[in-house]
Every structure is written in C-alpha cells, then in structure tokens.
Amino acid sequence: MSADGPSATIDSATWSMARLVLLDIDAHLATTDQRIAADTVGALELVRAAGHTVLLSTGRSLVGLLRLAGRLGLNEGYAICSHGALTVRLDPGMPSGYEVIDAVTFDLAALILQLEDLRLLAQTRIAAEEAGAGWRVNHRFETGLRGFQEQVPLARLRGEATTQARLHAAGISQYTDILAAATGLTVTPTGPDSCDVTGPDTSLAAACDVARDRLGLPAHTTTAVRDSLHDSVNVLIPPDALRPGLSALAAQLTAAVTTAATTGGSEAEVAVRVWLGDDVHLSRAELWSRRRHGWVRSAPIPAGRGATMRDVEHAALDAGLPFPRGTEGRRRPWWRSIADDRAPAGFELPLGRT
C-alpha cells in the first residue's frame, strides 16, 4: 500500500522510480517480544535490491532501534528513533555502526518542576535517554527500557540534555495535555501509566522530511507502509522478480537488473560486484551500472552476503541473466578483479551479456 492508497496494477512507472519506503517498526515489523518473521526480512531485502531506500522509524530509543535494524539485516541508510528526536545514518564501517545526523534535545528542568507542582514527582519514575547507550534514571525501571540504566540524583536529571524522557506512574497519561501545555514539550502517551517526552514540535513525520531532503528524493516518492508490507512489495518490485521458484538471490538479482535496465535503457551495462570475506564466502554483493559519468552503485544484493561466487553464478542462470565466459576449457565465468580498499578482494561479473 502506498501513501496514496493501494494499487491494483503494477507498471514500470511505479516500481522503477526510486522511492523512500517509510516503515514504522512498532506497527509493522516487530511483535512485542521482538520477533521478526523471516518473510519480512526477505521482503525488505527485495525492496532494497529494486533500488528503493528503506527508512525505519520508531518511538523506541536508539538502542532499541539498533537491535531491530540488525535483525532486519539493515546496517546502512537512514533511520529515525525516539519519536523523531533522533535521526541517524547506519554505517557498518563506523566503530559504533552509526553516526548521528540530527538530534533534538531538551533538559528536564521544566518537566520536573511541573511534576512537582502536580504532586506527581515522588511517585514518578523518570528515565532520560543516553543515545546509543541506555538511560539515566531516578529510580530503576523493571520493564520498558532497553540498554543499561544508571541511577543518578534528581539534580543531574535536571541539568543534562536528552533526546527523550520516559515517565512511569499510576495514571500519568491523564496529565499528558497539562504537561505539554506547561512545558512546551511534546508528550506522547504510551499506556495508562506511561508517556514519552521529546523536544518541542518533534515528530516522526518531521524527521522523515529531513531525511528525505538529505537523500534528495521529492516528497511524492515517499511510500508509507500503513497496512501490509507484502502488499507494498507487490507494487514496488518488477513482476519478473516475483516469479515462483526463484531463490532469494535470483529474485534480488532480477529486481536489481530489471530496474537498472528500465532506468538506464535496455542496453545499459550492468555487473554484480562481490567482495570476499575471510574465506570463500562473500561479505557483500551489489549491482553496479554504467552511466555517462562512469560506474555507479545501483542497489545492494543482500542475499549475496554469506553466499559464494558460484552461488551468484547459479542464481544468475536461474534468473535468466547470461554472463560472459572464457573461450577455452571449462568456459569458466568471466569474473574481473576490481580495486576496492573496503574488503580483501573484489570481483565483478557482467550480467545480461554473453
């Protein structure tokens, strides 16, 4: 389902346009016990292989986001957490696995003062997010927080900025409007006895606009998944990639090559590039295409990670994607070496040509 509603037909104008696919983790991707269905991971990989950008968004803390992103196989690209207060760029090459792109912070002084005025402070547990690490708390939370908890004096909670605060007390959600009006902060009820607090005018929608601008994608290219992820896949993926019987690797190669050919022309030159890990298994696989200014990365091939070069060959054949071979002996596939300092060894195999 797109942001404008479901689509009954699939045409190249729909699936070939690079889109920003906005996914709410809490609503669509993970259950309360943090399980993620295998077919959900496969659907996301196919969307990415078709050249679309997946943007995760959640009210959870950065720690909660990173755990789920890892389970989804998403280790690169933008993600939004803490109800829109924090936008990060996931990058496996960085020591932490991410960098902070935008952070809206606030201090808790006005919030704590208002809790005092309402005579709620004594019974309220307060947690202030330390992005990427855990929480500073006045009293330990038994449930509801991911990451470490550091119990600190109330004076420290007042004086240090945070991206998100969590409040827990019996019936506190009925004070949401009062707290917001008195402090100017954004207060979101998360249950009858809990609410989250972020800086003024923060929201997932506003953070999405910022991320989309950074990616250079116009607003009309955003697809918000509101109901079924798999319904969206049927609209965003070339029909050939959805043929029954294709392996995940073959389907992703089909999606990537078909999209590249549609956007670059039927004669566009494409190649699958792979990088070896510590043994024969691949650490990364991507589709590259030649444009006027040179070779550019078209899309990742997530199913290539952990596969072998021979697996890629078999998947290409299953997908009906020919590749050049040597002229003598066993006519081995014509893999070419590529120079890249990101992995021990890299190779590419032209696809769609013999």
Residue pairs with C-beta under 8 A, 6 or more apart in sequence:
1 7
1 225
1 226
1 227
1 228
1 231
1 232
1 235
2 223
2 224
2 232
2 235
3 222
3 223
3 224
3 226
6 231
7 14
7 235
10 234
10 235
10 239
12 238
12 262
14 235
14 236
15 50
15 235
15 236
15 237
15 238
15 259
16 238
16 259
16 262
16 263
17 221
18 51
18 52
18 53
18 217
18 221
19 52
19 53
19 217
19 221
19 222
19 223
19 236
20 52
20 53
20 55
20 208
20 211
20 212
20 215
20 217
20 221
20 222
20 223
21 47
21 52
21 53
21 54
21 55
21 223
21 225
21 232
21 236
22 55
22 57
22 208
22 222
22 223
22 224
22 225
23 29
23 44
23 54
23 55
23 56
23 57
23 225
23 229
24 57
24 58
24 204
24 225
25 56
25 57
25 58
25 60
25 65
25 68
26 58
26 59
26 60
28 225
28 229
29 36
29 40
29 56
29 68
29 72
29 229
30 36
30 68
30 71
34 67
34 68
34 71
36 68
36 71
36 72
39 230
40 72
40 229
41 71
41 72
41 73
42 248
43 229
43 230
43 233
44 54
44 72
44 73
44 74
44 229
45 73
45 248
45 252
45 302
45 303
46 233
46 237
46 241
46 248
46 251
46 252
46 255
47 54
47 232
47 233
47 236
47 237
48 54
48 299
48 300
48 302
49 241
49 251
49 252
49 253
49 255
49 256
49 287
49 299
49 300
49 301
49 302
49 303
50 236
50 237
50 238
50 241
50 255
50 256
50 259
50 299
51 256
51 259
51 260
51 263
51 298
51 299
52 223
52 236
53 77
53 78
53 215
53 217
54 74
54 77
55 77
55 78
55 79
55 80
55 208
55 211
55 212
56 65
56 68
56 69
56 72
56 74
56 79
56 80
57 79
57 80
57 81
57 84
57 204
57 207
57 208
58 64
58 65
58 68
58 80
58 81
58 204
59 81
59 82
59 83
59 188
59 190
59 196
59 204
60 68
60 81
60 82
60 146
61 81
61 82
61 129
61 131
61 135
61 145
61 146
61 147
61 164
62 81
62 82
62 86
62 88
62 98
62 129
62 131
62 132
62 163
63 132
63 133
63 134
63 146
63 147
64 81
64 146
64 147
65 79
65 81
65 88
66 97
66 98
66 132
67 146
69 75
69 79
69 90
73 302
74 90
75 90
75 91
75 92
75 97
76 90
76 91
76 92
76 300
77 89
77 90
78 87
78 88
78 89
78 90
78 101
78 211
78 214
78 215
79 87
79 88
79 89
79 90
79 98
80 86
80 87
80 88
80 204
80 207
80 208
80 211
81 88
82 129
82 131
82 163
82 164
82 198
83 164
83 186
83 188
83 196
83 198
83 202
83 203
83 204
84 104
84 198
84 202
84 203
84 204
84 205
84 206
84 207
84 208
85 103
85 104
85 105
85 163
85 164
85 198
85 199
85 202
85 207
86 100
86 102
86 103
86 104
86 131
86 163
86 164
87 100
87 101
87 102
87 103
87 207
87 210
87 211
88 98
88 99
88 100
88 101
89 98
89 99
89 101
90 97
90 98
91 97
91 98
91 99
93 342
96 132
98 132
100 131
101 211
101 214
102 207
102 210
103 131
103 163
104 163
104 198
104 199
104 202
105 161
105 162
105 163
105 199
106 161
106 162
106 185
106 198
106 199
106 200
107 158
107 159
107 160
107 161
107 162
108 126
108 128
108 157
108 158
108 162
108 165
109 158
109 159
110 182
110 183
110 184
110 185
111 165
111 179
111 183
111 185
111 197
112 121
112 126
112 154
112 157
112 158
114 178
114 179
114 182
114 183
115 121
115 124
115 167
115 179
117 182
118 175
118 178
120 169
120 172
120 175
123 169
123 170
124 167
124 168
124 169
124 172
125 137
125 138
125 139
125 140
125 141
125 167
125 168
125 169
126 137
126 138
126 139
126 157
126 165
126 166
126 167
127 135
127 136
127 137
127 141
127 145
127 149
127 165
127 166
127 168
128 135
128 136
128 137
128 157
128 160
128 162
128 164
128 165
129 135
129 162
129 163
129 164
129 165
129 166
130 136
130 147
130 150
130 162
131 163
133 147
133 148
134 145
134 146
134 147
134 148
134 149
134 150
135 141
135 145
135 147
135 148
135 149
135 150
135 166
136 149
136 150
136 152
136 156
136 157
136 160
136 162
137 145
137 149
137 150
137 151
137 152
138 151
138 152
138 153
138 154
138 157
139 151
140 149
140 151
141 149
141 166
141 168
144 166
144 168
144 194
145 166
163 198
163 199
164 196
164 197
164 198
165 196
165 197
165 198
166 190
166 194
166 195
166 196
166 197
167 194
167 195
167 196
167 197
168 193
168 194
169 193
170 193
171 192
171 193
172 193
172 194
172 195
173 189
173 190
173 191
173 192
173 193
173 194
173 195
176 187
176 188
176 189
176 195
177 187
179 185
179 187
179 195
179 197
180 186
180 187
184 200
185 197
185 198
185 199
185 200
186 197
186 198
186 199
186 200
186 201
186 202
186 203
187 195
187 196
187 197
188 195
188 196
188 197
188 198
189 195
190 196
208 222
209 219
212 219
212 222
223 232
223 235
223 236
225 232
233 242
234 242
237 255
238 254
238 255
238 258
238 259
238 262
240 254
240 258
241 251
241 252
241 254
241 255
241 258
242 251
243 251
243 254
246 254
246 318
246 319
247 303
247 315
247 318
248 303
249 301
249 303
249 304
249 307
249 311
249 312
249 315
250 315
250 316
250 318
250 319
251 319
252 301
252 302
252 303
252 304
253 272
253 287
253 301
253 312
253 315
253 316
253 319
253 321
253 351
254 319
254 320
254 321
255 299
256 270
256 287
256 298
256 299
256 301
257 270
257 287
257 319
257 321
257 351
257 352
259 298
259 299
260 268
260 270
260 287
260 289
260 298
260 299
261 268
261 270
261 352
264 270
264 289
264 290
264 291
268 289
268 290
269 289
269 290
269 350
269 353
270 287
270 288
270 289
270 290
270 298
270 350
270 351
270 352
271 287
271 288
271 289
271 295
271 348
271 349
271 350
271 351
272 285
272 286
272 287
272 288
272 301
272 304
272 312
272 316
272 348
272 349
272 351
273 285
273 286
273 287
273 288
273 338
273 346
273 347
273 348
274 282
274 284
274 285
274 286
274 304
274 309
274 312
274 346
274 347
274 348
274 349
275 282
275 283
275 284
275 285
275 340
275 342
275 343
275 344
275 345
275 346
275 347
276 282
276 283
276 343
276 344
276 345
276 346
276 347
277 283
277 343
277 344
278 344
280 308
280 309
281 306
281 307
281 308
282 304
282 305
282 306
282 307
282 308
282 309
282 312
283 305
283 343
284 300
284 304
284 305
284 342
284 343
285 300
285 301
285 302
285 303
285 304
285 305
285 307
285 312
286 297
286 298
286 299
286 300
286 301
286 304
287 297
287 298
287 299
287 300
287 301
287 351
288 295
288 296
288 297
288 298
288 348
289 295
289 296
289 298
290 296
304 311
304 312
307 315
309 335
309 347
309 349
312 349
313 323
313 333
313 349
316 322
316 323
316 349
316 351
321 351
321 352
322 351
322 352
322 353
322 354
323 333
323 334
323 349
323 350
323 351
323 352
323 353
323 354
324 333
324 334
324 350
324 353
324 354
325 331
325 332
325 333
325 334
325 354
326 332
326 333
326 334
333 349
334 349
334 350
335 347
335 348
335 349
336 347
336 348
336 349
336 350
337 345
337 346
337 347
338 346
338 347
338 348
339 346
340 346
